[in-house]
């Protein structure tokens, strides 16, 4: 069995994209994004995790926001 370290991100943490791309910004985690789907058989809702919403400023100073998979993010130790 492979032991994988899990990263739990909470709002306020500083992260960046794990992939080595040009001009990857430091981003702040704003929230965990989930969706609820109604289950007709059980008359309740199933919740599924979509990703982590992050915010950052681009090179022009505009605020950007996107949802990322947790596997694509790494925590920045500051």
C-alpha positions in Angstrom: 0.0 0.0 0.0 1.3 3.4 -0.9 1.4 6.1 1.8 0.4 9.4 0.3 0.7 12.6 2.3 -2.6 14.5 2.2 -2.8 18.3 2.1 -5.8 19.9 3.8 -6.2 23.5 2.7 -8.2 26.0 4.7 -9.2 29.6 3.9 -6.3 32.0 4.3 -3.5 29.6 3.3 -1.0 30.7 0.7 -0.6 28.3 -2.2 0.7 28.2 -5.8 0.2 25.9 -8.8 2.4 22.8 -8.4 3.4 22.7 -12.1 6.5 24.7 -13.1 4.9 27.3 -15.4 6.0 30.8 -16.1 4.6 33.6 -13.9 2.8 31.3 -11.5 1.4 33.6 -8.8 1.0 33.1 -5.1 -2.7 32.6 -4.3 -4.8 32.8 -1.2 -7.3 30.0 -0.6 -10.8 31.5 -0.2 -13.1 28.4 0.1 -13.8 24.8 -0.5 -16.3 24.3 -3.4 -18.9 21.5 -3.3 -22.1 20.7 -5.1 -25.2 18.9 -3.8 -27.1 16.6 -6.1 -30.5 15.4 -5.2 -30.8 11.6 -4.9 -34.2 10.6 -6.1 -34.1 7.1 -4.6 -33.3 8.2 -1.0 -35.0 11.6 -1.0 -31.8 13.3 0.2 -28.7 15.0 -1.2 -25.3 13.7 -2.1 -22.5 16.2 -1.8 -19.4 16.1 -4.0 -16.2 18.0 -3.7 -15.3 20.1 -6.8 -12.1 21.9 -5.7 -10.5 24.8 -3.9 -11.3 28.4 -4.9 -8.2 30.6 -4.9 -7.8 34.3 -5.5 -4.7 36.2 -6.7 -3.7 39.4 -8.5 -2.4 39.1 -12.1 0.5 41.1 -13.6 -1.9 44.0 -14.4 -3.1 44.2 -10.8 -6.6 42.8 -11.5 -8.1 40.3 -9.0 -8.5 36.8 -10.4 -10.4 33.8 -9.1 -10.5 30.2 -10.1 -11.2 26.7 -8.8 -8.3 24.3 -8.7 -7.9 20.5 -8.0 -6.1 20.0 -4.7 -3.5 17.8 -6.6 -2.5 20.8 -8.6 -1.7 23.0 -5.6 1.2 23.2 -3.2 1.5 25.0 0.1 4.0 27.9 0.3 5.8 27.9 3.7 6.2 31.5 4.8 
